[in-house]
Amino acid sequence: MQLRQKDILDMDSLSTVEIELILDTAAGMKEISLRPIKKVPTLRGKTVILFFYEPSTRTRTSFDIAAKRLSADSLSISAKTSSLVKGETLIDTARNLEAMNPDILVIRHSSAGVPHLLGRTMAASVINAGDGMHAHPTQTLLDLMTVKEKKGRIQGLRLAIIGDIAHSRVARSDIVGFTKMGAEVTVCAPPTMIPAGINALGASVTHRIEEAIDGADVIMMLRIQLERQKDYLFSTVREYAKYFGLNVRRLQKARDDVLIMHPGPMNRGVEIASEIADGPYSIILDQVTNGVAVRMALLYLVAGGVRHADSD
């Protein structure tokens, strides 16, 4: 079974069957990273371009490692070193890259919808590595993989997402992905950080972190994304940490087998205490490890020829 579409643009366009396919493929790919020689010839002769318009550490590096472990040729481009700084349009840049016959373009952009535009424009497969405040499907897929590894299932779990929901593409994608796979999602933030209509995605809303944590199987903490805020949506960082930060006292209200996640980068002492980030419930580094496996799976699947998965 293979994917129906050539691109990975958001969680909405993936069926539950396709999500399971990606997670199963990623589980197999993870074994490659445990070998003494971490390389297979699966994508030899394929070219992967990493085009990141925004700063990135984990996502960019894991895509680069994923491509190299599958023996693909990987090329990184940043906006600051591209012809965009000379006034070239994004579409013209894409057309010029297309003329070099790449197989896969991984794109991160500050504007929502750019990966979808390129997906319609380019014959190469396009993978969305994050577009504005819209979507981050590969992060959600690695989150799903990590939770499924630890809990054995997604169906019936309760996920609490706490933090800057309004500016978080991770929150949006996780709400769609986890609810699609049968989990119950609650989001928690100050009223100024809860976007209108978030309920339509399938999440319930609370403004009390204690209520969000109570009975949660998984807690996802998010940082305050000051770079995407035009105005401060809270009074002080100290006050935010007081009312919405995850500390040892608050964690006592959670389940005994709760999992703590964070997509990074973390602001220790603000949204999460160091004792929790480094504690026994944390699976934050497992997320990073699984990010390589998921991105290996996606590169393999979008380069895999005919894409037909059964509909759910």
Backbone as CSV, one residue per row, in Angstrom:
resi,resn,N_x,N_y,N_z,CA_x,CA_y,CA_z,C_x,C_y,C_z
1,MET,0.844,-1.191,0.000,0.000,0.000,0.000,0.879,1.241,0.000
2,GLN,0.485,2.252,-0.791,1.264,3.472,-0.895,0.364,4.686,-0.753
3,LEU,0.990,5.849,-0.678,0.232,7.078,-0.510,-0.545,7.414,-1.774
4,ARG,-1.687,8.077,-1.587,-2.506,8.494,-2.722,-1.955,9.736,-3.388
5,GLN,-1.358,10.638,-2.607,-0.930,11.925,-3.146,0.581,12.026,-3.204
6,LYS,1.072,12.916,-4.035,2.517,13.081,-4.166,3.105,13.969,-3.084
7,ASP,2.259,14.767,-2.408,2.738,15.746,-1.441,2.247,15.432,-0.025
8,ILE,2.996,15.910,0.969,2.582,15.876,2.371,2.441,17.332,2.804
9,LEU,1.199,17.819,2.847,0.959,19.241,3.053,0.331,19.561,4.403
10,ASP,-0.524,18.678,4.914,-1.172,18.915,6.198,-1.769,17.600,6.682
11,MET,-2.273,17.609,7.897,-2.892,16.403,8.450,-4.303,16.188,7.914
12,ASP,-4.952,17.259,7.501,-6.325,17.149,6.998,-6.401,16.246,5.771
13,SER,-5.388,16.317,4.912,-5.430,15.586,3.648,-4.977,14.133,3.773
14,LEU,-4.512,13.735,4.950,-4.091,12.347,5.164,-5.229,11.544,5.782
15,SER,-5.519,10.383,5.215,-6.525,9.497,5.799,-5.917,8.739,6.977
16,THR,-6.753,8.143,7.791,-6.243,7.343,8.904,-5.418,6.163,8.392
17,VAL,-5.796,5.623,7.247,-5.036,4.514,6.651,-3.637,4.985,6.254
18,GLU,-3.562,6.172,5.667,-2.256,6.718,5.284,-1.398,7.037,6.502
19,ILE,-2.014,7.571,7.543,-1.269,7.867,8.768,-0.687,6.580,9.347
20,GLU,-1.483,5.526,9.401,-0.997,4.232,9.894,0.134,3.718,9.024
21,LEU,0.007,3.898,7.709,1.069,3.477,6.796,2.367,4.206,7.105
22,ILE,2.278,5.518,7.308,3.475,6.310,7.613,4.096,5.869,8.939
23,LEU,3.266,5.664,9.958,3.783,5.264,11.268,4.412,3.882,11.216
24,ASP,3.794,2.956,10.497,4.360,1.606,10.360,5.682,1.643,9.599
25,THR,5.745,2.467,8.552,6.980,2.598,7.771,8.075,3.230,8.625
26,ALA,7.712,4.229,9.425,8.687,4.899,10.295,9.253,3.942,11.330
27,ALA,8.410,3.051,11.849,8.900,2.065,12.822,9.972,1.187,12.206
28,GLY,9.789,0.823,10.937,10.808,0.048,10.250,12.061,0.855,9.972
29,MET,11.876,2.126,9.643,13.022,2.990,9.354,13.861,3.271,10.601
30,LYS,13.230,3.261,11.759,13.952,3.578,12.994,15.080,2.583,13.243
31,GLU,14.872,1.349,12.820,15.881,0.309,13.027,17.188,0.644,12.320
32,ILE,17.079,1.356,11.173,18.282,1.721,10.411,19.191,2.613,11.245
33,SER,18.588,3.505,12.022,19.372,4.439,12.835,20.055,3.762,14.014
34,LEU,19.700,2.526,14.304,20.307,1.799,15.413,21.478,0.924,14.956
35,ARG,21.689,0.862,13.648,22.777,0.030,13.111,24.134,0.718,13.261
36,PRO,25.216,-0.058,13.282,26.550,0.558,13.289,26.783,1.414,12.040
37,ILE,26.329,0.927,10.880,26.400,1.688,9.637,24.980,2.150,9.325
38,LYS,24.733,3.434,9.532,23.365,3.966,9.472,23.033,4.447,8.063
39,LYS,23.058,3.519,7.105,22.804,3.930,5.730,22.303,2.760,4.916
40,VAL,21.295,3.044,4.066,20.777,2.051,3.127,20.671,2.727,1.759
41,PRO,20.682,1.948,0.679,20.676,2.547,-0.666,19.290,2.841,-1.227
42,THR,18.280,2.904,-0.374,16.881,2.976,-0.814,16.598,4.118,-1.785
43,LEU,17.120,5.307,-1.518,16.844,6.473,-2.377,18.082,6.936,-3.129
44,ARG,18.988,6.024,-3.408,20.178,6.376,-4.191,19.744,6.907,-5.556
45,GLY,20.331,8.041,-5.942,19.969,8.657,-7.220,18.846,9.672,-7.122
46,LYS,18.170,9.766,-5.942,17.119,10.747,-5.733,17.727,12.036,-5.156
47,THR,17.118,13.168,-5.502,17.598,14.460,-5.024,16.550,15.126,-4.149
48,VAL,16.963,15.518,-2.947,16.075,16.179,-1.989,16.604,17.589,-1.733
49,ILE,15.759,18.598,-1.962,16.127,19.989,-1.683,15.417,20.438,-0.412
50,LEU,16.181,20.954,0.533,15.638,21.500,1.777,15.651,23.016,1.662
51,PHE,14.472,23.615,1.541,14.357,25.063,1.360,13.673,25.634,2.591
52,PHE,14.460,26.247,3.490,13.935,26.736,4.768,13.978,28.263,4.788
53,TYR,12.785,28.850,4.806,12.643,30.302,4.829,12.680,30.831,6.256
54,GLU,12.529,29.931,7.243,12.572,30.293,8.657,13.674,29.493,9.345
55,PRO,14.174,29.983,10.484,15.189,29.234,11.228,14.652,27.882,11.690
56,SER,15.531,26.885,11.747,15.142,25.555,12.213,16.383,24.792,12.632
57,THR,16.257,24.034,13.703,17.334,23.134,14.121,16.897,21.692,13.952
58,ARG,15.882,21.283,14.719,15.465,19.878,14.715,14.916,19.427,13.357
59,THR,13.974,20.190,12.813,13.312,19.755,11.583,14.293,19.696,10.417
60,ARG,15.044,20.748,10.241,15.986,20.801,9.117,17.046,19.715,9.246
61,THR,17.621,19.584,10.428,18.677,18.591,10.618,18.154,17.176,10.444
62,SER,16.947,16.902,10.959,16.414,15.544,10.858,16.063,15.186,9.416
63,PHE,15.571,16.143,8.634,15.322,15.881,7.216,16.637,15.610,6.482
64,ASP,17.666,16.369,6.812,18.972,16.180,6.171,19.538,14.804,6.513
65,ILE,19.483,14.439,7.796,19.956,13.124,8.221,19.121,12.023,7.573
66,ALA,17.796,12.222,7.524,16.907,11.223,6.929,17.264,10.969,5.479
67,ALA,17.486,12.037,4.725,17.831,11.891,3.314,19.157,11.153,3.145
68,LYS,20.132,11.511,3.966,21.455,10.896,3.848,21.429,9.429,4.261
69,ARG,20.629,9.082,5.265,20.555,7.678,5.681,19.881,6.802,4.632
70,LEU,19.097,7.430,3.753,18.481,6.690,2.654,19.293,6.819,1.363
71,SER,20.485,7.437,1.473,21.431,7.596,0.354,20.958,8.557,-0.723
72,ALA,20.019,9.441,-0.389,19.608,10.481,-1.334,20.634,11.610,-1.319
73,ASP,20.680,12.378,-2.403,21.507,13.581,-2.454,20.693,14.718,-1.854
74,SER,21.207,15.343,-0.799,20.478,16.372,-0.072,21.173,17.719,-0.222
75,LEU,20.380,18.743,-0.564,20.901,20.093,-0.763,20.088,21.065,0.060
76,SER,20.752,21.892,0.862,20.054,22.855,1.712,20.155,24.262,1.143
77,ILE,19.024,24.976,1.148,18.961,26.362,0.697,18.242,27.167,1.768
78,SER,18.760,28.342,2.092,18.054,29.251,2.994,17.651,30.491,2.210
79,ALA,16.633,31.164,2.683,16.140,32.353,1.983,17.223,33.415,1.883
80,LYS,18.049,33.536,2.915,19.066,34.585,2.934,20.146,34.374,1.888
81,THR,20.324,33.143,1.437,21.365,32.861,0.445,20.776,32.526,-0.920
82,SER,19.466,32.725,-1.094,18.819,32.450,-2.368,18.585,33.753,-3.127
83,SER,18.101,33.634,-4.363,17.824,34.811,-5.187,16.596,35.575,-4.727
84,LEU,15.896,35.083,-3.719,14.778,35.832,-3.164,15.232,37.185,-2.624
85,VAL,16.455,37.257,-2.109,16.949,38.527,-1.573,17.224,39.524,-2.691
86,LYS,17.274,39.047,-3.933,17.488,39.928,-5.082,16.172,40.335,-5.744
87,GLY,15.074,39.901,-5.184,13.788,40.295,-5.716,13.080,39.229,-6.521
88,GLU,13.665,38.054,-6.661,13.015,36.978,-7.407,11.797,36.477,-6.635
89,THR,10.716,36.186,-7.349,9.515,35.679,-6.681,9.716,34.227,-6.278
90,LEU,8.918,33.794,-5.309,9.004,32.418,-4.843,8.671,31.435,-5.958
91,ILE,7.668,31.777,-6.781,7.292,30.894,-7.881,8.430,30.761,-8.885
92,ASP,9.109,31.873,-9.207,10.241,31.796,-10.143,11.384,30.981,-9.550
93,THR,11.623,31.149,-8.242,12.638,30.326,-7.581,12.278,28.857,-7.689
94,ALA,11.005,28.539,-7.437,10.545,27.151,-7.519,10.693,26.601,-8.929
95,ARG,10.357,27.412,-9.937,10.466,26.954,-11.320,11.915,26.696,-11.708
96,ASN,12.817,27.523,-11.201,14.228,27.299,-11.482,14.744,26.040,-10.794
97,LEU,14.288,25.809,-9.564,14.661,24.568,-8.888,14.080,23.368,-9.628
98,GLU,12.844,23.507,-10.097,12.180,22.430,-10.834,12.953,22.069,-12.095
99,ALA,13.551,23.080,-12.722,14.301,22.846,-13.960,15.539,21.984,-13.731
100,MET,15.948,21.863,-12.478,17.104,21.018,-12.150,16.688,19.591,-11.828
101,ASN,15.366,19.301,-11.957,14.816,17.955,-11.795,15.045,17.323,-10.419
102,PRO,14.733,18.049,-9.338,14.782,17.395,-8.021,13.604,16.437,-7.889
103,ASP,13.695,15.534,-6.954,12.605,14.587,-6.721,11.677,15.035,-5.604
104,ILE,12.256,15.677,-4.581,11.482,16.088,-3.413,11.944,17.475,-2.964
105,LEU,10.985,18.350,-2.672,11.281,19.648,-2.084,10.664,19.698,-0.698
106,VAL,11.494,19.923,0.317,11.021,20.119,1.690,11.041,21.611,1.950
107,ILE,9.888,22.182,2.268,9.784,23.636,2.386,9.257,24.061,3.748
108,ARG,9.930,25.033,4.360,9.402,25.740,5.531,9.308,27.211,5.165
109,HIS,8.138,27.795,5.445,7.932,29.192,5.060,7.100,29.905,6.119
110,SER,7.313,31.202,6.238,6.605,31.994,7.243,5.168,32.297,6.842
111,SER,4.827,32.091,5.576,3.470,32.364,5.100,2.677,31.077,4.951
112,ALA,1.485,31.049,5.515,0.623,29.877,5.394,0.229,29.661,3.942
113,GLY,0.219,28.405,3.515,-0.228,28.069,2.174,0.850,27.931,1.131
114,VAL,2.081,28.347,1.443,3.158,28.274,0.458,3.423,26.832,-0.004
115,PRO,3.497,25.833,0.895,3.706,24.457,0.415,2.588,23.985,-0.522
116,HIS,1.344,24.392,-0.246,0.225,24.008,-1.099,0.378,24.637,-2.490
117,LEU,0.819,25.900,-2.529,1.058,26.583,-3.805,2.144,25.861,-4.601
118,LEU,3.230,25.507,-3.937,4.319,24.829,-4.627,3.919,23.420,-5.052
119,GLY,3.091,22.769,-4.246,2.612,21.442,-4.604,1.825,21.453,-5.901
120,ARG,1.055,22.547,-6.123,0.299,22.678,-7.376,1.196,23.087,-8.533
121,THR,2.330,23.716,-8.217,3.202,24.273,-9.250,4.248,23.275,-9.736
122,MET,4.750,22.445,-8.821,5.899,21.602,-9.116,5.493,20.146,-9.347
123,ALA,6.229,19.502,-10.233,6.030,18.066,-10.445,6.681,17.258,-9.331
124,ALA,7.723,17.822,-8.713,8.389,17.143,-7.607,7.448,17.055,-6.413
125,SER,7.667,16.074,-5.564,6.896,15.965,-4.330,7.286,17.090,-3.379
126,VAL,6.296,17.663,-2.714,6.520,18.752,-1.762,6.127,18.271,-0.373
127,ILE,7.013,18.459,0.594,6.723,18.122,1.982,6.746,19.398,2.803
128,ASN,5.667,19.649,3.508,5.527,20.838,4.336,6.277,20.642,5.655
129,ALA,7.314,21.456,5.857,8.080,21.413,7.102,7.659,22.536,8.046
130,GLY,6.456,23.083,7.800,5.924,24.156,8.631,5.643,25.385,7.800
131,ASP,4.361,25.819,7.768,4.024,27.025,7.019,3.248,27.984,7.909
132,GLY,3.897,29.085,8.254,3.288,30.107,9.081,2.696,29.537,10.353
133,MET,1.456,29.923,10.634,0.744,29.414,11.798,-0.255,28.338,11.392
134,HIS,-0.064,27.764,10.194,-1.067,26.863,9.629,-0.855,25.403,9.993
135,ALA,0.244,24.800,9.540,0.377,23.345,9.692,1.837,22.925,9.838
136,HIS,2.021,21.814,10.526,3.339,21.189,10.673,3.116,19.676,10.727
137,PRO,2.739,19.071,9.600,2.335,17.659,9.610,3.415,16.684,10.048
138,THR,4.672,16.952,9.727,5.705,15.980,10.107,5.917,15.962,11.611
139,GLN,5.711,17.103,12.279,5.799,17.131,13.745,4.686,16.301,14.350
140,THR,3.472,16.431,13.828,2.356,15.647,14.340,2.579,14.158,14.133
141,LEU,3.115,13.784,12.992,3.367,12.368,12.724,4.399,11.788,13.686
142,LEU,5.437,12.559,14.008,6.424,12.050,14.963,5.846,12.044,16.377
143,ASP,4.947,12.987,16.674,4.269,12.973,17.978,3.389,11.725,18.095
144,LEU,2.643,11.427,17.036,1.795,10.231,17.029,2.636,8.974,17.196
145,MET,3.754,8.915,16.482,4.628,7.749,16.575,5.149,7.562,17.998
146,THR,5.565,8.668,18.623,6.149,8.595,19.959,5.118,8.150,20.996
147,VAL,3.918,8.711,20.920,2.868,8.325,21.862,2.467,6.866,21.639
148,LYS,2.334,6.465,20.388,1.941,5.080,20.085,2.995,4.094,20.589
149,GLU,4.264,4.447,20.468,5.341,3.604,20.999,5.200,3.406,22.500
150,LYS,4.916,4.491,23.198,4.892,4.454,24.658,3.590,3.891,25.226
151,LYS,2.475,4.200,24.551,1.163,3.801,25.066,0.568,2.597,24.333
152,GLY,1.096,2.299,23.160,0.576,1.181,22.391,-0.667,1.508,21.587
153,ARG,-1.160,2.732,21.707,-2.382,3.132,21.003,-2.507,4.648,21.030
154,ILE,-3.405,5.152,20.179,-3.802,6.556,20.216,-5.277,6.654,20.596
155,GLN,-6.046,5.703,20.103,-7.490,5.655,20.340,-7.799,5.719,21.838
156,GLY,-8.657,6.669,22.215,-9.124,6.761,23.589,-8.229,7.539,24.537
157,LEU,-7.047,7.981,24.097,-6.163,8.747,24.968,-6.644,10.194,25.088
158,ARG,-6.224,10.834,26.165,-6.551,12.246,26.387,-5.269,13.064,26.289
159,LEU,-5.241,13.984,25.336,-4.086,14.849,25.098,-4.424,16.270,25.512
160,ALA,-3.564,16.868,26.350,-3.701,18.273,26.732,-2.587,19.063,26.058
161,ILE,-2.954,20.090,25.302,-1.975,20.971,24.663,-2.058,22.313,25.362
162,ILE,-0.944,22.744,25.953,-0.943,23.927,26.814,0.091,24.927,26.323
163,GLY,-0.336,26.161,26.082,0.609,27.183,25.655,0.014,28.126,24.636
164,ASP,0.852,28.652,23.773,0.460,29.657,22.793,-0.254,28.996,21.618
165,ILE,-1.509,28.619,21.827,-2.286,27.908,20.814,-2.500,28.777,19.574
166,ALA,-2.725,30.062,19.779,-3.077,30.958,18.678,-2.005,31.016,17.597
167,HIS,-0.742,30.912,17.979,0.342,31.070,17.018,1.034,29.748,16.681
168,SER,0.448,28.634,17.098,1.136,27.345,16.980,0.582,26.483,15.845
169,ARG,1.404,26.269,14.827,1.035,25.325,13.762,1.079,23.888,14.282
170,VAL,1.918,23.643,15.284,1.974,22.312,15.889,0.645,21.987,16.561
171,ALA,0.095,22.952,17.302,-1.182,22.730,17.980,-2.276,22.406,16.978
172,ARG,-2.360,23.166,15.896,-3.389,22.925,14.895,-3.253,21.536,14.274
173,SER,-2.049,21.178,13.893,-1.845,19.876,13.263,-2.066,18.738,14.246
174,ASP,-1.637,18.917,15.501,-1.825,17.863,16.499,-3.302,17.660,16.831
175,ILE,-4.060,18.746,16.890,-5.497,18.602,17.142,-6.130,17.760,16.042
176,VAL,-5.824,18.083,14.794,-6.400,17.341,13.660,-5.925,15.895,13.666
177,GLY,-4.606,15.693,13.815,-4.042,14.350,13.740,-4.480,13.435,14.864
178,PHE,-4.431,13.935,16.088,-4.775,13.088,17.234,-6.270,12.793,17.291
179,THR,-7.110,13.785,16.983,-8.543,13.510,16.985,-8.909,12.554,15.859
180,LYS,-8.251,12.693,14.713,-8.512,11.794,13.586,-8.188,10.353,13.959
181,MET,-7.181,10.175,14.813,-6.779,8.829,15.220,-7.476,8.370,16.502
182,GLY,-8.479,9.137,16.968,-9.321,8.673,18.057,-9.012,9.203,19.434
183,ALA,-8.114,10.176,19.557,-7.803,10.753,20.867,-8.739,11.913,21.167
184,GLU,-8.799,12.282,22.447,-9.575,13.442,22.893,-8.584,14.548,23.224
185,VAL,-8.756,15.730,22.638,-7.783,16.815,22.786,-8.403,18.002,23.515
186,THR,-7.673,18.502,24.517,-8.047,19.725,25.224,-6.913,20.730,25.068
187,VAL,-7.258,21.977,24.744,-6.236,23.021,24.667,-6.431,23.978,25.827
188,CYS,-5.312,24.526,26.307,-5.344,25.412,27.471,-4.375,26.562,27.261
189,ALA,-4.856,27.774,27.500,-4.038,28.981,27.375,-4.824,30.153,27.926
190,PRO,-4.175,31.307,28.102,-4.938,32.510,28.409,-5.929,32.777,27.269
191,PRO,-7.051,33.433,27.545,-8.031,33.714,26.489,-7.441,34.413,25.276
192,THR,-6.420,35.243,25.478,-5.794,35.963,24.366,-4.979,35.052,23.452
193,MET,-4.700,33.820,23.904,-3.893,32.891,23.111,-4.716,31.718,22.576
194,ILE,-6.028,31.839,22.665,-6.922,30.822,22.101,-7.583,31.411,20.861
195,PRO,-7.323,30.872,19.683,-7.912,31.444,18.469,-9.400,31.133,18.359
196,ALA,-10.125,32.026,17.739,-11.557,31.808,17.514,-11.748,30.589,16.619
197,GLY,-12.744,29.774,16.941,-13.064,28.636,16.093,-12.226,27.402,16.314
198,ILE,-11.393,27.393,17.361,-10.533,26.222,17.602,-11.378,24.976,17.878
199,ASN,-12.590,25.182,18.413,-13.472,24.041,18.683,-13.829,23.290,17.413
200,ALA,-13.876,24.014,16.284,-14.246,23.385,15.013,-13.244,22.325,14.589
201,LEU,-12.020,22.409,15.106,-11.011,21.397,14.784,-11.186,20.133,15.619
202,GLY,-12.014,20.226,16.645,-12.280,19.043,17.457,-11.744,19.100,18.863
203,ALA,-11.206,20.255,19.278,-10.628,20.375,20.619,-11.599,21.053,21.574
204,SER,-11.537,20.664,22.839,-12.239,21.396,23.881,-11.278,22.420,24.474
205,VAL,-11.812,23.449,25.108,-10.997,24.575,25.565,-11.171,24.804,27.059
206,THR,-10.058,25.074,27.736,-10.094,25.516,29.120,-9.018,26.572,29.320
207,HIS,-9.206,27.429,30.304,-8.209,28.447,30.628,-7.523,28.138,31.961
208,ARG,-7.770,26.950,32.498,-7.139,26.531,33.752,-6.262,25.314,33.487
209,ILE,-4.973,25.450,33.735,-4.037,24.366,33.449,-4.340,23.134,34.304
210,GLU,-4.821,23.342,35.531,-5.147,22.208,36.395,-6.254,21.356,35.775
211,GLU,-7.220,22.021,35.161,-8.324,21.305,34.515,-7.833,20.543,33.293
212,ALA,-6.912,21.128,32.538,-6.372,20.467,31.345,-5.556,19.233,31.719
213,ILE,-4.792,19.339,32.788,-3.907,18.253,33.197,-4.676,17.089,33.811
214,ASP,-5.740,17.392,34.510,-6.485,16.369,35.243,-6.949,15.245,34.312
215,GLY,-6.421,14.049,34.523,-6.813,12.889,33.734,-6.149,12.770,32.374
216,ALA,-5.218,13.674,32.052,-4.556,13.619,30.750,-3.566,12.459,30.686
217,ASP,-3.542,11.772,29.572,-2.550,10.725,29.331,-1.260,11.310,28.775
218,VAL,-1.405,12.401,28.018,-0.270,13.060,27.381,-0.433,14.563,27.554
219,ILE,0.667,15.234,27.930,0.660,16.695,28.045,1.691,17.250,27.074
220,MET,1.227,18.090,26.158,2.104,18.756,25.201,2.237,20.221,25.607
221,MET,3.448,20.637,25.960,3.698,22.022,26.330,4.240,22.785,25.120
222,LEU,3.783,24.021,24.965,4.212,24.877,23.861,4.828,26.152,24.413
223,ARG,5.804,26.681,23.703,6.417,27.940,24.121,5.576,29.118,23.635
224,ILE,5.823,30.288,24.222,5.211,31.530,23.748,5.988,31.982,22.517
225,GLN,5.307,32.119,21.394,5.980,32.436,20.135,5.988,33.950,19.909
226,LEU,6.899,34.615,20.601,6.967,36.072,20.541,7.248,36.578,19.136
227,GLU,7.966,35.781,18.329,8.316,36.214,16.974,7.102,36.314,16.058
228,ARG,5.983,35.689,16.466,4.769,35.731,15.637,3.693,36.632,16.235
229,GLN,4.016,37.305,17.335,3.034,38.161,18.001,3.320,39.624,17.683
230,LYS,2.286,40.333,17.239,2.431,41.768,17.004,2.335,42.537,18.322
231,ASP,1.520,42.036,19.224,1.351,42.652,20.544,1.500,41.577,21.608
232,TYR,1.948,41.978,22.775,2.046,41.033,23.876,0.643,40.575,24.277
233,LEU,0.464,39.285,24.414,-0.830,38.722,24.742,-0.900,38.290,26.207
234,PHE,0.078,38.708,27.002,0.106,38.402,28.428,0.881,39.526,29.103
235,SER,0.740,39.639,30.412,1.347,40.780,31.109,2.854,40.641,31.241
236,THR,3.304,39.578,31.906,4.736,39.342,32.068,5.022,37.856,31.934
237,VAL,6.253,37.526,31.595,6.663,36.126,31.504,6.522,35.453,32.862
238,ARG,6.842,36.190,33.922,6.754,35.625,35.264,5.312,35.250,35.602
239,GLU,4.371,36.120,35.231,2.966,35.833,35.515,2.485,34.642,34.669
240,TYR,2.920,34.591,33.406,2.532,33.467,32.549,3.011,32.152,33.156
241,ALA,4.277,32.131,33.587,4.831,30.914,34.194,4.063,30.533,35.456
242,LYS,3.612,31.531,36.196,2.879,31.275,37.439,1.558,30.573,37.170
243,TYR,0.851,30.987,36.133,-0.495,30.476,35.891,-0.572,29.376,34.829
244,PHE,0.426,29.304,33.939,0.340,28.337,32.846,1.595,27.484,32.671
245,GLY,2.568,27.658,33.541,3.764,26.836,33.462,3.548,25.479,34.122
246,LEU,4.181,24.453,33.554,4.074,23.107,34.122,5.208,22.898,35.113
247,ASN,4.838,22.745,36.391,5.827,22.518,37.434,5.513,21.220,38.174
248,VAL,6.363,20.860,39.109,6.224,19.592,39.823,4.916,19.539,40.603
249,ARG,4.538,20.644,41.209,3.286,20.669,41.986,2.083,20.394,41.094
250,ARG,2.031,21.035,39.959,0.889,20.833,39.050,0.881,19.425,38.463
251,LEU,2.052,18.883,38.206,2.126,17.571,37.577,1.524,16.481,38.465
252,GLN,1.452,16.738,39.755,0.863,15.751,40.671,-0.613,15.492,40.382
253,LYS,-1.253,16.407,39.665,-2.663,16.236,39.312,-2.847,15.337,38.097
254,ALA,-1.749,15.027,37.409,-1.829,14.214,36.196,-1.841,12.729,36.542
255,ARG,-2.073,11.903,35.538,-2.058,10.455,35.723,-0.649,9.978,36.088
256,ASP,-0.555,8.840,36.757,0.741,8.320,37.184,1.636,7.948,36.009
257,ASP,1.027,7.620,34.867,1.801,7.219,33.698,1.753,8.268,32.589
258,VAL,1.573,9.536,32.981,1.466,10.613,32.006,2.756,10.758,31.193
259,LEU,2.626,11.191,29.952,3.775,11.480,29.098,3.860,12.987,28.893
260,ILE,5.068,13.540,28.964,5.293,14.972,28.773,6.015,15.181,27.448
261,MET,5.434,16.033,26.591,6.016,16.299,25.284,6.239,17.803,25.084
262,HIS,7.105,18.119,24.153,7.370,19.514,23.764,8.004,19.479,22.378
263,PRO,7.479,20.268,21.424,8.061,20.242,20.075,9.372,20.996,19.971
264,GLY,9.706,21.803,20.991,10.937,22.573,20.982,10.837,23.782,20.046
265,PRO,11.694,24.765,20.272,12.633,24.862,21.390,11.922,25.191,22.701
266,MET,12.477,24.700,23.792,11.886,24.921,25.109,12.389,26.224,25.730
267,ASN,11.516,26.879,26.478,11.920,27.977,27.344,11.782,27.484,28.774
268,ARG,12.859,26.928,29.300,12.840,26.358,30.640,12.516,27.436,31.678
269,GLY,11.665,27.052,32.624,11.275,27.979,33.662,10.125,28.882,33.263
270,VAL,9.683,28.791,32.007,8.520,29.555,31.561,7.345,28.598,31.396
271,GLU,7.306,27.870,30.254,6.203,26.912,30.075,6.474,25.564,30.722
272,ILE,7.751,25.277,31.029,8.061,23.974,31.611,9.270,24.084,32.529
273,ALA,9.170,23.439,33.683,10.282,23.418,34.634,11.328,22.403,34.186
274,SER,12.581,22.681,34.475,13.660,21.773,34.075,13.503,20.391,34.692
275,GLU,12.976,20.328,35.925,12.794,19.033,36.585,11.827,18.142,35.808
276,ILE,10.897,18.749,35.094,9.932,17.984,34.307,10.491,17.678,32.923
277,ALA,11.133,18.667,32.306,11.710,18.456,30.975,12.745,17.341,30.985
278,ASP,13.468,17.208,32.098,14.511,16.190,32.209,14.078,15.010,33.074
279,GLY,12.818,14.990,33.449,12.342,13.978,34.391,11.888,12.683,33.750
280,PRO,11.408,11.748,34.558,11.073,10.404,34.083,9.847,10.343,33.176
281,TYR,8.992,11.364,33.214,7.792,11.356,32.387,8.044,11.971,31.006
282,SER,9.185,12.615,30.857,9.487,13.333,29.617,9.857,12.383,28.485
283,ILE,9.246,12.598,27.320,9.618,11.847,26.111,10.028,12.830,25.011
284,ILE,10.553,13.977,25.436,10.910,15.046,24.505,12.045,14.606,23.571
285,LEU,13.048,13.937,24.101,14.148,13.481,23.246,13.730,12.295,22.382
286,ASP,12.750,11.515,22.852,12.196,10.449,22.010,11.515,11.051,20.776
287,GLN,10.884,12.211,20.961,10.279,12.904,19.828,11.337,13.247,18.785
288,VAL,12.473,13.737,19.243,13.552,14.116,18.324,14.076,12.892,17.575
289,THR,14.289,11.800,18.309,14.753,10.561,17.681,13.767,10.080,16.628
290,ASN,12.498,10.087,16.970,11.474,9.612,16.041,11.259,10.557,14.872
291,GLY,11.675,11.811,15.029,11.578,12.750,13.919,12.383,12.297,12.720
292,VAL,13.552,11.718,12.959,14.373,11.205,11.859,13.670,10.040,11.180
293,ALA,13.119,9.124,11.975,12.453,7.941,11.416,11.230,8.324,10.593
294,VAL,10.425,9.246,11.106,9.223,9.678,10.381,9.605,10.355,9.069
295,ARG,10.620,11.184,9.094,11.006,11.897,7.872,11.674,10.965,6.873
296,MET,12.360,9.942,7.351,12.843,8.895,6.447,11.660,8.204,5.765
297,ALA,10.643,7.888,6.560,9.458,7.217,6.017,8.776,8.073,4.967
298,LEU,8.647,9.369,5.225,7.976,10.255,4.282,8.765,10.401,2.987
299,LEU,10.071,10.558,3.092,10.900,10.651,1.886,10.767,9.384,1.058
300,TYR,10.798,8.248,1.726,10.656,6.961,1.039,9.284,6.828,0.373
301,LEU,8.233,7.195,1.087,6.874,6.993,0.573,6.527,7.937,-0.567
302,VAL,6.938,9.213,-0.468,6.591,10.132,-1.559,7.433,9.858,-2.802
303,ALA,8.560,9.172,-2.628,9.393,8.807,-3.774,9.032,7.410,-4.298
304,GLY,7.919,6.841,-3.779,7.633,5.438,-4.041,6.772,5.091,-5.223
305,GLY,6.598,6.021,-6.197,5.843,5.652,-7.394,4.357,5.855,-7.222
306,VAL,3.556,4.872,-7.627,2.102,4.973,-7.597,1.616,5.120,-6.165
307,ARG,0.689,6.047,-5.956,0.220,6.349,-4.596,-1.264,6.048,-4.493
308,HIS,-1.602,4.915,-3.963,-3.012,4.552,-3.781,-3.169,3.881,-2.421
309,ALA,-3.810,4.573,-1.505,-4.134,3.974,-0.210,-5.647,3.871,-0.124
310,ASP,-6.111,2.833,0.565,-7.549,2.674,0.740,-8.114,3.828,1.533
311,SER,-9.259,4.310,1.157,-9.912,5.375,1.915,-10.503,4.806,3.187
312,ASP,-10.623,5.693,4.231,-11.261,5.190,5.434,-12.749,5.364,5.358
